Amino acid sequence: MDKALYLAMSGGKQIMQAQAIRANNLANTNTTGFRADFEQARAMPVYGDHYASRVYAMSENPATHYESGALIQTDRPLDVALNDTGFIAVLDAQGNEAYTRSGSLQITSSGQLVNGNGLPVVGIGGPIFLPPIDQISIGDDGSISIVPEGGEVTEMAGIGQIKLVNPEIQLLEKGADGLIRGRDGNPFNQDFNTRLVSGFLESSNVNAVEELTKIMNLSRQFEMNIKVMDTVRNNGNASARILQRGN
């Protein structure tokens, strides 16, 4: 009886964790450049001093779905999207280099180029700062050209280049903050073949219908585990009553 209760309890707990992964995907359906996470369950024996007679289910996030999302035309000069594979380099909250597909760029009051979450965009030489400008253009190689404030269109000049990387997928991992990093923690080198498309944003690659279906299936599985626990409790109560009558 304790085995059934243990299995049902551990199964329910892991289903809740799987629900959290799927719910996070669904919540980010409209997040620019978001990459959906996979979830899977596998059997894990409980090891101790004796034979591993108990096995529980463990939910985990084995990988991230890196397929590109659809491109949405905005015609905004600071909106950029990756044409195919690759990532834009930014600095995370700790000041370390990380990578994103979110290309909704902004210019702060101090002239720093940041992404939609306020993270500094990395250029080949570090964070990018711009002087007061009247016009900006971002080339397909990430190069930034500007017309200074009060200047003529013919005075457009290059001022920097966004760092673009294109590492192998197996070298990447996604953090809790949604940013992509190298598994070994080291930054990647600039890839000069990666191309941007200016005036576009990349949508999330989440399939809302698929995620909702998965959530519904997980809910049914959770209900089954609850029913098993109720059955074990009822059986335990029935056994206790039988023993009381015997006394």
GURORO-865300 format. One record per residue: residue in one letter; z negated, x, y of N, C-alpha, C, O in turn. Coordinates in pm, whole numbers, padded with zeros to 5 digits, always signed. Atoms other than C-alpha are relative to their C-alpha. Layout:
BEGIN
aZXYZXYZXYZXY...
END
This chain:
BEGIN
m+00000+00083-00121+00000+00000+00000+00000+00086+00126+00069+00055+00223d+00005-00086-00118-00082+00280+00242+00134+00069+00023+00169+00099+00137k-00133-00061-00016+00260+00435+00171+00093-00093+00077+00162-00050+00169a-00087+00098-00067+00440+00116+00278-00037-00012+00147+00051-00019+00233l+00044+00012-00139+00229+00090+00593+00040+00124+00080+00083+00114+00195y-00035-00125-00068+00289+00455+00680+00149+00006+00029+00190+00044+00139l-00144-00003-00019+00664+00426+00630+00044-00097+00109+00127-00063+00194a-00037+00100-00100+00688+00108+00836-00044+00043+00140+00029+00026+00237m+00051-00043-00130+00472+00251+01114+00084+00114+00058+00122+00109+00175s-00078-00113-00050+00662+00580+01141+00143-00042+00033+00203+00006+00129g-00135+00049-00028+00994+00398+01120+00007-00074+00131+00101-00055+00208g+00002+00073-00126+00899+00166+01404-00011+00092+00121+00054+00070+00223k+00016-00095-00110+00790+00457+01621+00130+00072+00031+00167+00088+00147q-00124-00073-00020+01114+00646+01568+00111-00090+00054+00196-00045+00130i-00099+00094-00053+01323+00335+01634-00020-00018+00149+00077-00031+00224m+00027+00012-00143+01151+00304+01971+00055+00121+00076+00105+00106+00188q-00055-00119-00064+01254+00662+02052+00153-00007+00005+00215+00032+00104a-00146+00017+00001+01612+00586+01948+00041-00103+00104+00145-00089+00169q-00027+00101-00102+01600+00278+02171-00001+00062+00140+00080+00026+00225a+00009-00065-00132+01497+00498+02464+00127+00078+00032+00174+00077+00146i-00124-00077-00021+01805+00720+02416+00115-00094+00034+00191-00070+00127r-00109+00095-00024+02041+00422+02395-00018-00074+00132+00080-00099+00203a+00026+00069-00126+01873+00244+02686+00033+00090+00120+00084+00042+00222n-00034-00095-00107+01912+00558+02900+00151+00008+00018+00200+00014+00131n-00146+00001-00009+02283+00566+02816+00048-00124+00074+00131-00115+00165l-00044+00126-00060+02323+00201+02910-00034-00006+00148+00044-00057+00229a+00041+00003-00140+02130+00246+03234+00088+00089+00088+00095+00070+00209n-00085-00093-00075+02372+00524+03335+00149-00030-00014+00233+00058+00004t-00140+00039+00016+02692+00330+03272+00080+00026+00126+00198+00061+00118n-00071-00017-00128+02781+00355+03641-00037+00130+00071-00006+00146+00189t+00036-00128-00061+02644+00706+03703+00118+00096-00007+00171+00123-00114t-00117-00088-00007+02918+00941+03818-00018+00124-00088-00117+00196-00077g-00001-00120+00084+03000+01208+03559-00104+00004-00110-00122+00109-00172f+00106-00002+00102+02721+01102+03320+00061+00019-00138+00169-00032-00168r-00041-00024+00138+02750+01220+02959-00098-00068-00095-00218-00042-00089a+00085+00077+00091+02618+00987+02687-00060+00090-00108+00000+00188-00150d+00069-00072+00107+02367+01112+02428+00013-00076-00131+00014-00199-00134f+00003+00058+00134+02388+01053+02055-00144-00010-00047-00233+00059+00004e+00129+00004+00069+02091+00954+01841+00024-00017-00148+00119-00084-00190q-00009+00014+00145+02037+00982+01468-00139+00008-00060-00232+00059+00003a+00128-00005+00071+01756+00943+01216+00019+00080-00129+00124+00072-00193r-00004-00074+00126+01676+01172+00924-00139+00004-00062-00240-00009+00008a+00127-00001+00073+01407+01194+00659-00070+00134+00014-00007+00239+00000m+00080-00121-00016+01127+01446+00718-00123-00007-00090-00212-00089-00066p+00121-00003+00084+00875+01526+00440-00122+00046+00079-00111+00128+00170v+00126-00040-00064+00512+01558+00549-00062+00110-00085-00113+00083-00194y+00051-00114+00076+00402+01905+00437-00147+00025+00035-00190+00005+00149g+00140-00031-00020+00040+02005+00393-00050+00093-00109+00025+00177-00159d+00057-00087+00104-00193+02169+00143+00050-00036-00139+00044+00047-00230h-00041+00045+00133-00053+01968-00146+00147-00043+00003+00220-00016+00099y-00139+00042+00013+00274+01817-00262+00037-00099+00111-00043-00186+00147a-00044+00087-00109+00475+01645+00013+00037-00137-00055+00154-00164-00083s-00021+00132+00059+00433+01290-00117+00034-00107+00104+00061-00221+00068r-00033+00095-00105+00497+01124+00219+00124+00049+00074+00139+00169+00101v-00123-00030-00074+00831+01111+00399+00011-00101+00113-00005-00221+00092y-00016+00090-00112+00886+00969+00744+00137+00021+00065+00200+00125+00046a-00127-00008-00070+01194+00900+00954-00020+00062+00137-00119+00032+00204m+00008-00064-00131+01256+01112+01263+00129-00023+00077+00237+00012+00029s-00117+00018-00087+01491+01011+01545+00015+00123+00087-00084+00182+00132e-00025-00119-00080+01654+01291+01737+00130-00016+00076+00215-00099+00042n-00123-00005-00078+01922+01362+01993+00077+00124-00043+00055+00232+00012p-00065-00118+00056+02154+01591+01797+00108+00061+00090+00139+00179+00077a-00111-00052-00081+02429+01623+02058+00026-00094+00117-00030-00203+00127t-00044+00079-00115+02586+01496+02378+00149-00023-00011+00224+00063-00056h-00141+00038+00006+02919+01317+02404+00070+00055+00125+00045+00008+00235y-00061-00069-00113+03137+01541+02625+00141-00049+00033+00208+00012+00116e-00133+00052-00032+03456+01333+02630+00004-00045+00146-00093-00102+00197s-00013+00032-00142+03585+01282+02984-00001-00150+00025+00045-00229-00058g-00005+00138-00042+03536+00955+03169+00127-00026+00080+00207+00065+00103a-00118+00037-00078+03799+00769+03369-00014+00051+00143-00125+00063+00195l-00002-00045-00139+03900+00895+03714+00013-00120+00093+00098-00208+00072i+00000+00109-00098+03829+00663+04007+00043+00057+00135-00020+00149+00187q-00051-00051-00126+04030+00716+04323-00084-00050+00117-00108-00170+00129t+00079+00035-00117+03822+00722+04643+00066+00044+00130+00038-00012+00236d-00068-00059-00117+04043+00925+04883-00098+00065+00097-00062+00094+00211r+00099-00070-00082+03724+01082+05019+00015+00150-00024+00012+00192-00140p-00029-00142+00021+03784+01456+05077-00112+00076-00070-00087+00181-00130l+00111-00069+00065+03436+01550+04949-00025-00051-00143-00117-00004-00210d+00011+00047+00139+03480+01359+04622+00097+00081-00086+00217+00087-00058v-00085-00079+00090+03608+01582+04341-00034-00034-00144-00146-00072-00176a+00019+00024+00143+03653+01537+03968+00069+00110-00077+00169+00166-00032l-00063-00099+00087+03731+01779+03687+00123-00061-00063+00119-00173-00116n-00127+00052+00052+04091+01739+03577-00004-00016-00152+00062-00104-00206d+00008+00008+00146+04003+01800+03211-00140+00042-00042-00236-00029-00015t+00131-00052+00037+03719+02007+03068-00055+00088+00111+00017+00124+00204g+00061-00087-00099+03476+02217+03268-00114-00068+00074-00138-00188+00057f+00115+00050-00073+03177+02178+03498-00008+00066+00136+00045+00175+00158i+00030-00053-00132+03070+02227+03858-00138+00064-00005-00232+00005-00059a+00128-00071+00001+02789+02481+03907-00087-00048+00116-00040-00059+00230v+00098+00038-00101+02476+02368+04095-00130+00075-00029-00144+00138-00133l+00133-00054+00022+02118+02489+04137-00096-00114-00030-00100-00212+00045d+00093+00107+00035+01852+02279+03962-00125+00007+00088-00133+00088+00181a+00122+00009-00083+01508+02192+04103-00078+00131+00000-00154+00156+00094q+00070-00129+00007+01376+02535+03994+00083+00114+00058+00040+00229+00057g-00085-00103-00058+01663+02720+04160+00085+00074-00101+00145+00177-00068n-00082-00064+00103+01836+02808+03834+00137-00069-00009+00150-00188+00022e-00135+00055+00008+02207+02760+03775+00012-00098-00115-00029-00069-00227a-00026+00102+00100+02303+02444+03589+00137-00060+00030+00204-00018+00125y-00137+00048-00011+02620+02240+03549+00005-00152-00008-00076-00215-00076t-00014+00145-00007+02737+01887+03618+00146-00038+00012+00230+00044+00050r-00134+00055-00023+03046+01668+03620+00001-00094+00120+00105-00148+00157s+00011+00089-00115+02920+01467+03916+00054+00070+00123-00001+00170+00168g-00066-00068-00111+03150+01552+04207-00007-00074+00132+00078-00053+00218s+00019+00068-00128+03024+01324+04485-00077+00093+00093-00200+00090+00097l+00061-00105-00081+02958+01605+04732-00038-00050+00139+00022-00144+00192q+00049+00034-00133+02770+01586+05062-00023+00130+00078-00034+00238+00019i+00036-00113-00086+02705+01816+05358-00130-00036+00070-00136-00137+00140t+00130+00029-00062+02343+01833+05473+00003+00032+00149+00100+00088+00201s+00009-00026-00144+02228+01853+05834+00002+00150+00032+00039+00190+00142s-00003-00145-00021+02193+02230+05788+00133+00062-00040+00150+00184-00031g-00132-00050+00035+02553+02258+05668+00015+00042-00145+00117+00099-00182q-00009-00040+00140+02476+02313+05299+00076-00105-00081+00058-00225-00061l-00075+00089+00088+02711+02165+05040-00085-00033-00122-00126+00057-00195v+00083+00044+00112+02518+01958+04784+00073-00109-00076+00171-00165-00027n-00060+00110+00076+02602+01709+04512-00073-00130+00034-00160-00131+00122g+00057+00131-00031+02507+01341+04509-00149-00008-00020-00214-00096+00038n+00145-00002+00023+02156+01424+04385-00072+00099+00091-00192+00123+00076g+00061-00093-00093+02096+01673+04663-00015+00141-00053-00084+00223+00009l+00009-00135+00057+02134+01981+04441+00106+00090+00063+00222+00050+00075p-00097-00090-00063+02300+02282+04607+00116+00034-00092+00097+00068-00209v-00120-00040+00074+02656+02347+04494+00014+00151+00009-00005+00210+00116v-00010-00145+00006+02711+02705+04385+00143+00045+00023+00237-00007-00036g-00128-00065-00017+02998+02913+04513+00002+00129-00079-00095+00161-00148i-00010-00125+00075+03117+03240+04368-00108+00098+00045-00155+00180-00034g+00102-00091-00051+02868+03421+04593-00136-00062+00018-00225+00003+00074g+00128+00067-00015+02583+03170+04581+00017-00137+00064+00129-00189+00068p-00010+00132-00065+02501+02841+04761+00099+00003+00116+00117+00106+00182i-00106+00008-00100+02770+02722+05001-00053-00065+00128-00109-00175+00124f+00037+00053-00131+02697+02672+05372+00126-00007+00087+00209+00083+00086l-00117+00022-00083+02951+02533+05616-00040-00010+00147-00147-00062+00178p+00026+00017-00144+02968+02556+05997+00037-00144+00039+00094-00217-00042p-00044+00133-00046+03018+02239+06205+00152-00013-00013+00226+00077+00027i-00143+00014+00030+03357+02101+06104+00053-00135+00047-00023-00230+00067d-00070+00125-00029+03610+01835+06196+00075-00050-00123+00100-00169-00137q-00079+00038+00117+03798+01839+05868-00029+00098-00113-00054+00216-00089i+00024-00085+00118+03750+01970+05513+00099-00037-00109+00138-00153-00122s-00090+00021+00112+03979+02010+05216-00045+00088-00116-00079+00204-00098i+00039-00075+00121+03895+02115+04860+00121+00009-00091+00175-00093-00134g-00116-00022+00084+04175+02268+04656-00029-00021-00147-00144-00037-00187d+00017+00026+00143+04234+02222+04285-00072+00114-00072-00119+00095-00184d+00074-00111+00059+04079+02564+04217-00143+00009+00054-00216+00104+00024g+00134+00002-00057+03762+02471+04408-00010+00069+00135-00118+00074+00193s+00002-00068-00129+03859+02660+04722-00021-00101+00112+00034-00211+00109i+00035+00089-00111+03721+02508+05045+00066+00051+00127+00052+00167+00165s-00064-00032-00128+03922+02501+05366-00051-00099+00104-00072-00216+00074i+00055+00085-00106+03795+02366+05698+00076+00019+00131+00142+00120+00154v-00039-00011-00140+03898+02292+06053-00130+00001+00079-00202-00099+00076p+00126-00007-00074+03609+02408+06277-00010-00112+00104+00091-00165+00151e+00023+00105-00099+03454+02158+06514+00070+00035+00131+00051+00144+00187g-00075-00023-00123+03681+02122+06816+00127+00079-00019+00198+00105+00078g-00119-00080+00026+03959+02321+06647+00122-00085-00026+00113-00208-00035e-00126+00067+00030+04321+02233+06579+00024+00002-00151-00032+00085-00223v-00032+00007+00143+04460+02136+06240+00063+00130-00048+00045+00170-00163t-00066-00126+00037+04662+02456+06243-00100+00114-00018-00064+00221-00066e+00102-00104+00012+04334+02650+06252-00078-00010-00130-00182+00054-00145m+00070+00015+00128+04234+02545+05898-00008+00136-00070+00091+00208-00082a+00022-00131+00064+04083+02844+05719-00090-00016-00122-00176-00104-00126g+00084+00000+00118+03929+02915+05380-00138+00054+00029-00153+00151+00104i+00136-00043-00028+03553+02949+05378-00084+00021-00125-00198+00066-00115g+00076-00019+00123+03446+02960+05014+00070-00064-00118+00178-00122-00105q-00058+00057+00121+03511+02849+04659-00111-00049-00092-00205+00025-00120i+00098+00056+00093+03313+02621+04428+00011+00070-00134+00121+00094-00184k-00001-00065+00131+03211+02789+04104+00024-00105-00108-00051-00201-00121l-00035+00088+00111+03376+02617+03807-00011+00078-00130+00034+00193-00138v+00015-00067+00130+03292+02701+03446+00059-00090-00108+00071-00211-00091n-00058+00077+00111+03445+02594+03117-00041+00063-00133+00045+00113-00206p+00047-00062+00125+03228+02717+02826+00030-00087-00122+00067-00204-00109e-00016+00075+00123+03258+02613+02464-00113-00103-00013-00227-00077+00025i+00096+00111+00009+03084+02283+02388-00123+00040-00082-00235+00000-00048q+00113-00036+00087+02867+02437+02113-00101+00091+00070-00210+00111+00018l+00091-00086-00075+02711+02668+02373-00086-00078+00098-00172-00020+00165l+00063+00081-00103+02584+02378+02584-00113-00086-00054-00114-00122-00172e+00101+00100+00030+02277+02159+02586-00034-00075+00128-00027-00021+00238k+00029+00086-00114+02178+01872+02811-00150-00010+00018-00223-00036-00078g+00142+00007-00028+01838+01875+02981-00047-00140+00031+00034-00232+00045a+00058+00131-00031+01603+01587+03055+00041-00047+00139+00037-00167+00168d-00043+00037-00135+01726+01596+03417+00147-00037+00005+00200-00065+00113g-00140+00037+00006+02081+01521+03301+00097+00113+00027+00218+00093+00019l-00086-00115-00027+02213+01868+03387+00031+00075-00129-00046+00072-00225i-00045-00077+00115+02403+02087+03143-00036+00147+00022-00023+00199+00132r+00035-00142-00007+02286+02441+03066+00047+00070-00127+00077+00005-00228g-00029-00078+00119+02367+02721+02826-00120+00002-00093-00234+00005-00047r+00110+00000+00096+02160+02720+02508-00086+00126+00010-00206+00122-00018d+00076-00125-00012+02059+03082+02569-00063+00017+00139-00131+00116+00165g+00060-00004-00133+01959+03006+02929+00074+00087+00100+00032+00094+00216n-00073-00087-00091+02214+03244+03080+00115-00075+00068+00176-00162+00006p-00112+00067-00069+02471+03134+03344+00134+00045-00057+00146+00153-00115f-00136-00030+00048+02840+03124+03258+00082+00059+00115+00050+00040+00232n-00089-00060-00099+03114+03315+03435+00098-00102+00055+00127-00204-00008q-00100+00086-00062+03362+03156+03671+00125-00006-00088+00171+00095-00140d-00125+00018+00073+03666+03010+03494+00108-00036+00102+00105-00145+00159f-00100+00021-00105+03968+03041+03722+00113-00091-00046+00204-00119+00032n-00102+00092+00048+04180+02810+03505-00045-00146+00008+00036-00237-00008t+00051+00136-00012+03955+02504+03551+00046-00059+00132+00043+00009+00235r-00058+00063-00117+04100+02256+03798-00074-00127+00041-00122-00203-00043l+00059+00120-00058+03960+01990+04030+00109-00094+00050+00222-00052+00075v-00086+00099-00066+04119+01671+04160-00077-00054+00119-00182-00115+00101s+00069+00045-00121+04023+01594+04520+00031-00146+00027+00141-00194-00001g-00017+00141-00031+03971+01235+04633-00023-00092-00118+00012-00210-00113f+00030+00080+00119+03857+01117+04288-00143+00028-00046-00199+00134-00018l+00127-00018+00069+03528+01067+04103+00019-00036-00147+00099-00123-00181e-00006+00029+00144+03479+01069+03727-00111-00099-00037-00227-00078-00004s+00098+00099+00042+03307+00765+03580-00080+00053-00119-00045+00154-00180s+00077-00032+00120+03043+00781+03309+00086-00022-00124+00175-00108-00124n-00074+00021+00125+03177+00814+02955-00075-00092-00096-00044-00096-00216v+00077+00093+00083+02926+00555+02829+00084-00125-00029+00145-00182+00061n-00061+00127+00040+03074+00262+02634-00110-00105-00002-00190-00110-00096a+00110+00095-00015+02850-00023+02750-00010-00096-00118-00120-00128-00162v+00001+00095+00113+02952-00259+02468-00059+00067-00124-00140+00007-00195e+00051-00073+00116+02883+00003+02202-00150+00024+00012-00224+00007-00085e+00142-00026-00019+02545+00093+02352-00082-00127-00017-00189-00124-00077l+00072+00127+00012+02439-00272+02376-00007-00044-00145-00110-00096-00189t+00000+00035+00143+02540-00331+02014-00100+00085-00077-00172+00034-00163k+00096-00089+00066+02338-00027+01903-00144-00042+00030-00229-00041-00058i+00135+00043-00039+02034-00150+02097-00040-00125-00078-00154-00135-00123m+00030+00123+00075+02057-00492+01928-00029+00031-00147-00119-00027-00206n+00023-00038+00139+02083-00331+01583-00137+00068-00017-00208+00042-00114l+00129-00067+00007+01782-00110+01654-00114-00101+00017-00220-00085-00045s+00102+00103-00017+01585-00416+01769-00024-00074-00131-00138-00105-00166r+00015+00067+00130+01653-00586+01437-00074+00090-00099-00159+00044-00175q+00069-00093+00090+01542-00275+01249-00149+00009+00034-00233+00018-00056f+00140-00004-00041+01221-00264+01453-00074-00125-00049-00187-00116-00097e+00061+00124+00048+01150-00628+01367-00026+00007-00151-00128-00044-00198m+00019-00014+00144+01196-00546+00996-00123+00085-00030-00200+00053-00121n+00118-00085+00020+00936-00269+01022-00130-00076+00033-00230-00059-00036i+00116+00081-00035+00693-00507+01194-00032-00099-00112-00148-00122-00144k+00021+00095+00110+00744-00760+00913-00062+00069-00121-00147+00012-00189v+00057-00075+00112+00669-00492+00653-00149+00024+00024-00230+00008-00066m+00141-00024-00033+00344-00405+00834-00083-00129-00013-00197-00125-00058d+00069+00129+00016+00250-00776+00846-00020-00033-00146-00126-00083-00186t+00011+00027+00143+00321-00808+00474-00108+00085-00064-00185+00037-00147v+00104-00089+00053+00103-00506+00396-00138-00051+00041-00231-00049-00040r+00129+00052-00046-00178-00653+00606-00040-00125-00077-00155-00140-00118n+00030+00123+00074-00151-00992+00434-00037+00030-00145-00127-00032-00202n+00032-00038+00138-00150-00827+00092-00140+00061-00008-00214+00035-00103g+00134-00058-00002-00459-00627+00187-00108-00106+00014-00211-00098-00052n+00097+00109-00016-00639-00941+00302-00014-00081-00128-00124-00121-00167a+00004+00076+00126-00543-01121-00018-00077+00077-00107-00154+00017-00182s+00073-00081+00099-00673-00832-00231-00149-00002+00029-00230-00008-00064a+00142+00005-00037-01001-00833-00038-00065-00131-00041-00179-00133-00087r+00054+00130+00038-01046-01205-00100-00021-00010-00152-00118-00068-00200i+00012+00004+00148-00983-01162-00472-00122+00078-00045-00195+00035-00135l+00117-00081+00036-01245-00887-00491-00131-00072+00037-00229-00063-00036q+00120+00074-00041-01496-01103-00301-00031-00111-00099-00148-00133-00131r+00022+00105+00099-01448-01389-00550-00050+00058-00130-00130-00004-00200g+00044-00062+00126-01493-01149-00837-00147+00036+00002-00213+00036-00102n+00142-00032-00011-01835-01051-00702-00086-00124+00001-00208-00115+00011
END
